[in-house]
Amino acid sequence: MKLATAGKFAAMGILAMAMAGCSSWDNMSHRQKSTVTGAGLGGVAGAVVTGGGVLGTVGGAAIGGVIGDQVGKNR
């Protein structure tokens, strides 16, 4: 399997995990919702920037989650 294909599967996996986290969306605080949203968007952005690279996808999700957490705490 090519590395680019593995990166696409990683991006889809992260997106699936983020969406699974949304199954209990109604019971989540605003900060938790911001974290999940940030991680999902960061993972997709990291995958796009690195051309589907696994490290870029995971790194983008991690950074997006931290940013979303910090933005959500101010509300």
Biopython code that builds the backbone (N, CA, C, O; Angstrom):
import numpy as np
from Bio.PDB.StructureBuilder import StructureBuilder

atoms = [
    (1, "MET", "N", (0.851, -1.166, 0.000)),
    (1, "MET", "CA", (0.000, 0.000, 0.000)),
    (1, "MET", "C", (0.902, 1.236, 0.000)),
    (1, "MET", "O", (1.870, 1.319, 0.755)),
    (2, "LYS", "N", (0.565, 2.171, -0.848)),
    (2, "LYS", "CA", (1.341, 3.397, -0.915)),
    (2, "LYS", "C", (1.127, 4.233, 0.344)),
    (2, "LYS", "O", (0.105, 4.117, 1.020)),
    (3, "LEU", "N", (2.103, 5.065, 0.637)),
    (3, "LEU", "CA", (2.014, 5.915, 1.824)),
    (3, "LEU", "C", (0.856, 6.899, 1.701)),
    (3, "LEU", "O", (0.185, 7.192, 2.691)),
    (4, "ALA", "N", (0.615, 7.415, 0.488)),
    (4, "ALA", "CA", (-0.479, 8.366, 0.299)),
    (4, "ALA", "C", (-1.827, 7.704, 0.580)),
    (4, "ALA", "O", (-2.724, 8.327, 1.148)),
    (5, "THR", "N", (-1.965, 6.444, 0.181)),
    (5, "THR", "CA", (-3.208, 5.724, 0.443)),
    (5, "THR", "C", (-3.396, 5.512, 1.939)),
    (5, "THR", "O", (-4.507, 5.634, 2.455)),
    (6, "ALA", "N", (-2.313, 5.195, 2.631)),
    (6, "ALA", "CA", (-2.387, 5.016, 4.087)),
    (6, "ALA", "C", (-2.791, 6.319, 4.757)),
    (6, "ALA", "O", (-3.550, 6.307, 5.726)),
    (7, "GLY", "N", (-2.296, 7.438, 4.257)),
    (7, "GLY", "CA", (-2.658, 8.741, 4.805)),
    (7, "GLY", "C", (-4.132, 9.046, 4.624)),
    (7, "GLY", "O", (-4.768, 9.620, 5.508)),
    (8, "LYS", "N", (-4.674, 8.661, 3.478)),
    (8, "LYS", "CA", (-6.098, 8.891, 3.246)),
    (8, "LYS", "C", (-6.943, 8.042, 4.193)),
    (8, "LYS", "O", (-7.966, 8.498, 4.703)),
    (9, "PHE", "N", (-6.502, 6.797, 4.424)),
    (9, "PHE", "CA", (-7.231, 5.955, 5.370)),
    (9, "PHE", "C", (-7.126, 6.526, 6.781)),
    (9, "PHE", "O", (-8.087, 6.460, 7.547)),
    (10, "ALA", "N", (-5.975, 7.081, 7.128)),
    (10, "ALA", "CA", (-5.815, 7.692, 8.451)),
    (10, "ALA", "C", (-6.731, 8.898, 8.590)),
    (10, "ALA", "O", (-7.350, 9.091, 9.637)),
    (11, "ALA", "N", (-6.822, 9.710, 7.543)),
    (11, "ALA", "CA", (-7.696, 10.881, 7.585)),
    (11, "ALA", "C", (-9.149, 10.469, 7.738)),
    (11, "ALA", "O", (-9.902, 11.085, 8.493)),
    (12, "MET", "N", (-9.544, 9.417, 7.014)),
    (12, "MET", "CA", (-10.923, 8.938, 7.130)),
    (12, "MET", "C", (-11.176, 8.363, 8.523)),
    (12, "MET", "O", (-12.271, 8.516, 9.065)),
    (13, "GLY", "N", (-10.179, 7.708, 9.103)),
    (13, "GLY", "CA", (-10.333, 7.155, 10.442)),
    (13, "GLY", "C", (-10.508, 8.239, 11.485)),
    (13, "GLY", "O", (-11.349, 8.128, 12.376)),
    (14, "ILE", "N", (-9.713, 9.281, 11.368)),
    (14, "ILE", "CA", (-9.820, 10.393, 12.326)),
    (14, "ILE", "C", (-11.166, 11.079, 12.182)),
    (14, "ILE", "O", (-11.802, 11.433, 13.175)),
    (15, "LEU", "N", (-11.595, 11.266, 10.944)),
    (15, "LEU", "CA", (-12.900, 11.881, 10.732)),
    (15, "LEU", "C", (-14.017, 11.008, 11.303)),
    (15, "LEU", "O", (-14.973, 11.515, 11.891)),
    (16, "ALA", "N", (-13.887, 9.695, 11.126)),
    (16, "ALA", "CA", (-14.896, 8.779, 11.674)),
    (16, "ALA", "C", (-14.920, 8.839, 13.197)),
    (16, "ALA", "O", (-15.991, 8.805, 13.802)),
    (17, "MET", "N", (-13.743, 8.927, 13.823)),
    (17, "MET", "CA", (-13.693, 9.025, 15.283)),
    (17, "MET", "C", (-14.312, 10.333, 15.754)),
    (17, "MET", "O", (-15.024, 10.365, 16.758)),
    (18, "ALA", "N", (-14.040, 11.409, 15.025)),
    (18, "ALA", "CA", (-14.615, 12.697, 15.402)),
    (18, "ALA", "C", (-16.136, 12.669, 15.280)),
    (18, "ALA", "O", (-16.844, 13.224, 16.121)),
    (19, "MET", "N", (-16.632, 12.023, 14.232)),
    (19, "MET", "CA", (-18.074, 11.936, 14.053)),
    (19, "MET", "C", (-18.705, 11.011, 15.100)),
    (19, "MET", "O", (-19.827, 11.255, 15.544)),
    (20, "ALA", "N", (-18.000, 9.967, 15.491)),
    (20, "ALA", "CA", (-18.516, 9.079, 16.539)),
    (20, "ALA", "C", (-18.627, 9.832, 17.856)),
    (20, "ALA", "O", (-19.532, 9.576, 18.650)),
    (21, "GLY", "N", (-17.711, 10.756, 18.085)),
    (21, "GLY", "CA", (-17.781, 11.584, 19.282)),
    (21, "GLY", "C", (-19.004, 12.482, 19.283)),
    (21, "GLY", "O", (-19.453, 12.928, 20.339)),
    (22, "CYS", "N", (-19.537, 12.744, 18.111)),
    (22, "CYS", "CA", (-20.707, 13.603, 17.991)),
    (22, "CYS", "C", (-22.004, 12.866, 18.296)),
    (22, "CYS", "O", (-23.065, 13.487, 18.355)),
    (23, "SER", "N", (-21.936, 11.546, 18.490)),
    (23, "SER", "CA", (-23.156, 10.799, 18.777)),
    (23, "SER", "C", (-23.757, 11.214, 20.114)),
    (23, "SER", "O", (-24.961, 11.064, 20.322)),
    (24, "SER", "N", (-22.951, 11.724, 21.006)),
    (24, "SER", "CA", (-23.454, 12.207, 22.286)),
    (24, "SER", "C", (-23.362, 13.733, 22.343)),
    (24, "SER", "O", (-23.147, 14.316, 23.405)),
    (25, "TRP", "N", (-23.526, 14.354, 21.203)),
    (25, "TRP", "CA", (-23.346, 15.790, 21.047)),
    (25, "TRP", "C", (-24.214, 16.588, 22.019)),
    (25, "TRP", "O", (-23.764, 17.608, 22.540)),
    (26, "ASP", "N", (-25.430, 16.153, 22.272)),
    (26, "ASP", "CA", (-26.349, 16.907, 23.132)),
    (26, "ASP", "C", (-25.878, 16.954, 24.580)),
    (26, "ASP", "O", (-26.201, 17.895, 25.304)),
    (27, "ASN", "N", (-25.123, 15.955, 25.007)),
    (27, "ASN", "CA", (-24.666, 15.903, 26.391)),
    (27, "ASN", "C", (-23.313, 16.562, 26.600)),
    (27, "ASN", "O", (-22.778, 16.547, 27.709)),
    (28, "MET", "N", (-22.756, 17.142, 25.542)),
    (28, "MET", "CA", (-21.417, 17.718, 25.642)),
    (28, "MET", "C", (-21.489, 19.202, 25.980)),
    (28, "MET", "O", (-22.442, 19.893, 25.618)),
    (29, "SER", "N", (-20.461, 19.678, 26.683)),
    (29, "SER", "CA", (-20.367, 21.107, 26.959)),
    (29, "SER", "C", (-19.893, 21.823, 25.701)),
    (29, "SER", "O", (-19.453, 21.192, 24.740)),
    (30, "HIS", "N", (-19.987, 23.126, 25.723)),
    (30, "HIS", "CA", (-19.524, 23.911, 24.575)),
    (30, "HIS", "C", (-18.033, 23.689, 24.326)),
    (30, "HIS", "O", (-17.591, 23.610, 23.180)),
    (31, "ARG", "N", (-17.280, 23.592, 25.390)),
    (31, "ARG", "CA", (-15.837, 23.382, 25.259)),
    (31, "ARG", "C", (-15.528, 22.034, 24.608)),
    (31, "ARG", "O", (-14.631, 21.947, 23.770)),
    (32, "GLN", "N", (-16.250, 20.998, 24.979)),
    (32, "GLN", "CA", (-16.044, 19.680, 24.389)),
    (32, "GLN", "C", (-16.429, 19.678, 22.911)),
    (32, "GLN", "O", (-15.743, 19.070, 22.089)),
    (33, "LYS", "N", (-17.511, 20.349, 22.576)),
    (33, "LYS", "CA", (-17.925, 20.451, 21.180)),
    (33, "LYS", "C", (-16.862, 21.178, 20.361)),
    (33, "LYS", "O", (-16.560, 20.779, 19.236)),
    (34, "SER", "N", (-16.301, 22.234, 20.920)),
    (34, "SER", "CA", (-15.250, 22.981, 20.224)),
    (34, "SER", "C", (-14.016, 22.123, 20.011)),
    (34, "SER", "O", (-13.378, 22.208, 18.961)),
    (35, "THR", "N", (-13.672, 21.301, 20.989)),
    (35, "THR", "CA", (-12.510, 20.425, 20.873)),
    (35, "THR", "C", (-12.708, 19.391, 19.772)),
    (35, "THR", "O", (-11.810, 19.172, 18.958)),
    (36, "VAL", "N", (-13.873, 18.757, 19.740)),
    (36, "VAL", "CA", (-14.157, 17.749, 18.711)),
    (36, "VAL", "C", (-14.149, 18.386, 17.324)),
    (36, "VAL", "O", (-13.573, 17.836, 16.385)),
    (37, "THR", "N", (-14.784, 19.533, 17.201)),
    (37, "THR", "CA", (-14.834, 20.216, 15.918)),
    (37, "THR", "C", (-13.440, 20.626, 15.461)),
    (37, "THR", "O", (-13.084, 20.453, 14.295)),
    (38, "GLY", "N", (-12.661, 21.167, 16.380)),
    (38, "GLY", "CA", (-11.293, 21.571, 16.043)),
    (38, "GLY", "C", (-10.429, 20.399, 15.624)),
    (38, "GLY", "O", (-9.631, 20.516, 14.694)),
    (39, "ALA", "N", (-10.579, 19.271, 16.299)),
    (39, "ALA", "CA", (-9.797, 18.088, 15.945)),
    (39, "ALA", "C", (-10.180, 17.574, 14.556)),
    (39, "ALA", "O", (-9.314, 17.195, 13.768)),
    (40, "GLY", "N", (-11.465, 17.564, 14.266)),
    (40, "GLY", "CA", (-11.914, 17.114, 12.950)),
    (40, "GLY", "C", (-11.414, 18.016, 11.838)),
    (40, "GLY", "O", (-10.888, 17.543, 10.830)),
    (41, "LEU", "N", (-11.579, 19.317, 12.026)),
    (41, "LEU", "CA", (-11.128, 20.262, 11.008)),
    (41, "LEU", "C", (-9.606, 20.269, 10.883)),
    (41, "LEU", "O", (-9.073, 20.372, 9.779)),
    (42, "GLY", "N", (-8.917, 20.162, 12.000)),
    (42, "GLY", "CA", (-7.462, 20.123, 11.975)),
    (42, "GLY", "C", (-6.931, 18.883, 11.283)),
    (42, "GLY", "O", (-5.942, 18.952, 10.553)),
    (43, "GLY", "N", (-7.582, 17.747, 11.506)),
    (43, "GLY", "CA", (-7.170, 16.513, 10.845)),
    (43, "GLY", "C", (-7.337, 16.592, 9.340)),
    (43, "GLY", "O", (-6.464, 16.166, 8.584)),
    (44, "VAL", "N", (-8.462, 17.140, 8.911)),
    (44, "VAL", "CA", (-8.692, 17.299, 7.472)),
    (44, "VAL", "C", (-7.693, 18.294, 6.882)),
    (44, "VAL", "O", (-7.129, 18.046, 5.817)),
    (45, "ALA", "N", (-7.474, 19.403, 7.560)),
    (45, "ALA", "CA", (-6.518, 20.401, 7.065)),
    (45, "ALA", "C", (-5.104, 19.833, 7.008)),
    (45, "ALA", "O", (-4.378, 20.074, 6.044)),
    (46, "GLY", "N", (-4.710, 19.080, 8.033)),
    (46, "GLY", "CA", (-3.388, 18.464, 8.038)),
    (46, "GLY", "C", (-3.218, 17.468, 6.909)),
    (46, "GLY", "O", (-2.144, 17.380, 6.314)),
    (47, "ALA", "N", (-4.264, 16.720, 6.608)),
    (47, "ALA", "CA", (-4.216, 15.762, 5.501)),
    (47, "ALA", "C", (-4.095, 16.475, 4.169)),
    (47, "ALA", "O", (-3.354, 16.032, 3.290)),
    (48, "VAL", "N", (-4.811, 17.568, 4.011)),
    (48, "VAL", "CA", (-4.759, 18.320, 2.758)),
    (48, "VAL", "C", (-3.384, 18.949, 2.567)),
    (48, "VAL", "O", (-2.813, 18.875, 1.479)),
    (49, "VAL", "N", (-2.856, 19.563, 3.609)),
    (49, "VAL", "CA", (-1.566, 20.251, 3.503)),
    (49, "VAL", "C", (-0.432, 19.277, 3.210)),
    (49, "VAL", "O", (0.466, 19.594, 2.431)),
    (50, "THR", "N", (-0.460, 18.113, 3.815)),
    (50, "THR", "CA", (0.631, 17.153, 3.630)),
    (50, "THR", "C", (0.342, 16.126, 2.541)),
    (50, "THR", "O", (1.100, 15.169, 2.383)),
    (51, "GLY", "N", (-0.725, 16.305, 1.799)),
    (51, "GLY", "CA", (-1.054, 15.365, 0.743)),
    (51, "GLY", "C", (-1.453, 14.001, 1.266)),
    (51, "GLY", "O", (-1.161, 12.989, 0.628)),
    (52, "GLY", "N", (-2.110, 13.947, 2.405)),
    (52, "GLY", "CA", (-2.563, 12.694, 2.986)),
    (52, "GLY", "C", (-1.549, 12.040, 3.892)),
    (52, "GLY", "O", (-1.679, 10.857, 4.209)),
    (53, "GLY", "N", (-0.537, 12.781, 4.318)),
    (53, "GLY", "CA", (0.472, 12.229, 5.218)),
    (53, "GLY", "C", (-0.105, 11.903, 6.583)),
    (53, "GLY", "O", (-0.898, 12.664, 7.138)),
    (54, "VAL", "N", (0.304, 10.762, 7.113)),
    (54, "VAL", "CA", (-0.219, 10.323, 8.405)),
    (54, "VAL", "C", (0.170, 11.297, 9.513)),
    (54, "VAL", "O", (-0.673, 11.689, 10.321)),
    (55, "LEU", "N", (1.427, 11.685, 9.555)),
    (55, "LEU", "CA", (1.868, 12.599, 10.611)),
    (55, "LEU", "C", (1.185, 13.958, 10.498)),
    (55, "LEU", "O", (0.840, 14.570, 11.509)),
    (56, "GLY", "N", (0.993, 14.424, 9.280)),
    (56, "GLY", "CA", (0.299, 15.696, 9.091)),
    (56, "GLY", "C", (-1.151, 15.628, 9.535)),
    (56, "GLY", "O", (-1.679, 16.575, 10.117)),
    (57, "THR", "N", (-1.790, 14.499, 9.255)),
    (57, "THR", "CA", (-3.191, 14.322, 9.639)),
    (57, "THR", "C", (-3.336, 14.257, 11.157)),
    (57, "THR", "O", (-4.177, 14.940, 11.741)),
    (58, "VAL", "N", (-2.514, 13.434, 11.780)),
    (58, "VAL", "CA", (-2.580, 13.293, 13.237)),
    (58, "VAL", "C", (-2.151, 14.594, 13.924)),
    (58, "VAL", "O", (-2.769, 15.029, 14.896)),
    (59, "GLY", "N", (-1.092, 15.202, 13.406)),
    (59, "GLY", "CA", (-0.637, 16.470, 13.982)),
    (59, "GLY", "C", (-1.680, 17.558, 13.846)),
    (59, "GLY", "O", (-1.907, 18.328, 14.779)),
    (60, "GLY", "N", (-2.322, 17.626, 12.675)),
    (60, "GLY", "CA", (-3.380, 18.618, 12.471)),
    (60, "GLY", "C", (-4.550, 18.401, 13.408)),
    (60, "GLY", "O", (-5.123, 19.357, 13.929)),
    (61, "ALA", "N", (-4.908, 17.131, 13.625)),
    (61, "ALA", "CA", (-6.003, 16.831, 14.549)),
    (61, "ALA", "C", (-5.645, 17.233, 15.979)),
    (61, "ALA", "O", (-6.471, 17.785, 16.706)),
    (62, "ALA", "N", (-4.405, 16.947, 16.368)),
    (62, "ALA", "CA", (-3.973, 17.298, 17.726)),
    (62, "ALA", "C", (-3.957, 18.816, 17.921)),
    (62, "ALA", "O", (-4.461, 19.330, 18.920)),
    (63, "ILE", "N", (-3.381, 19.512, 16.965)),
    (63, "ILE", "CA", (-3.309, 20.973, 17.075)),
    (63, "ILE", "C", (-4.708, 21.586, 17.010)),
    (63, "ILE", "O", (-5.021, 22.506, 17.765)),
    (64, "GLY", "N", (-5.551, 21.070, 16.102)),
    (64, "GLY", "CA", (-6.923, 21.570, 16.007)),
    (64, "GLY", "C", (-7.716, 21.325, 17.276)),
    (64, "GLY", "O", (-8.519, 22.167, 17.679)),
    (65, "GLY", "N", (-7.500, 20.180, 17.909)),
    (65, "GLY", "CA", (-8.183, 19.887, 19.165)),
    (65, "GLY", "C", (-7.775, 20.833, 20.278)),
    (65, "GLY", "O", (-8.613, 21.284, 21.059)),
    (66, "VAL", "N", (-6.491, 21.132, 20.349)),
    (66, "VAL", "CA", (-6.007, 22.075, 21.373)),
    (66, "VAL", "C", (-6.567, 23.469, 21.128)),
    (66, "VAL", "O", (-7.010, 24.141, 22.060)),
    (67, "ILE", "N", (-6.545, 23.899, 19.871)),
    (67, "ILE", "CA", (-7.074, 25.232, 19.554)),
    (67, "ILE", "C", (-8.567, 25.283, 19.862)),
    (67, "ILE", "O", (-9.047, 26.248, 20.458)),
    (68, "GLY", "N", (-9.307, 24.241, 19.456)),
    (68, "GLY", "CA", (-10.739, 24.206, 19.741)),
    (68, "GLY", "C", (-11.025, 24.226, 21.225)),
    (68, "GLY", "O", (-11.973, 24.875, 21.668)),
    (69, "ASP", "N", (-10.208, 23.516, 22.008)),
    (69, "ASP", "CA", (-10.371, 23.502, 23.462)),
    (69, "ASP", "C", (-10.169, 24.894, 24.046)),
    (69, "ASP", "O", (-10.934, 25.329, 24.907)),
    (70, "GLN", "N", (-9.152, 25.583, 23.583)),
    (70, "GLN", "CA", (-8.857, 26.913, 24.110)),
    (70, "GLN", "C", (-9.915, 27.927, 23.703)),
    (70, "GLN", "O", (-10.269, 28.806, 24.488)),
    (71, "VAL", "N", (-10.426, 27.809, 22.471)),
    (71, "VAL", "CA", (-11.478, 28.720, 22.024)),
    (71, "VAL", "C", (-12.758, 28.442, 22.812)),
    (71, "VAL", "O", (-13.456, 29.376, 23.206)),
    (72, "GLY", "N", (-13.067, 27.176, 23.043)),
    (72, "GLY", "CA", (-14.282, 26.809, 23.759)),
    (72, "GLY", "C", (-14.286, 27.181, 25.219)),
    (72, "GLY", "O", (-15.353, 27.342, 25.811)),
    (73, "LYS", "N", (-13.128, 27.319, 25.812)),
    (73, "LYS", "CA", (-13.080, 27.634, 27.251)),
    (73, "LYS", "C", (-13.441, 29.090, 27.524)),
    (73, "LYS", "O", (-13.805, 29.436, 28.647)),
    (74, "ASN", "N", (-13.346, 29.934, 26.522)),
    (74, "ASN", "CA", (-13.652, 31.354, 26.708)),
    (74, "ASN", "C", (-15.137, 31.656, 26.639)),
    (74, "ASN", "O", (-15.538, 32.803, 26.836)),
    (75, "ARG", "N", (-15.954, 30.664, 26.366)),
    (75, "ARG", "CA", (-17.399, 30.898, 26.271)),
    (75, "ARG", "C", (-18.089, 30.513, 27.535)),
    (75, "ARG", "O", (-19.309, 30.642, 27.636)),
]
sb = StructureBuilder()
sb.init_structure("model")
sb.init_model(0)
sb.init_chain("A")
sb.init_seg("    ")
for serial, (resi, resn, name, xyz) in enumerate(atoms, 1):
    if name == "N":
        sb.init_residue(resn, " ", resi, " ")
    sb.init_atom(name, np.array(xyz, "f"), 0.0, 1.0, " ", f" {name:<3s}", serial, name[0])
structure = sb.get_structure()
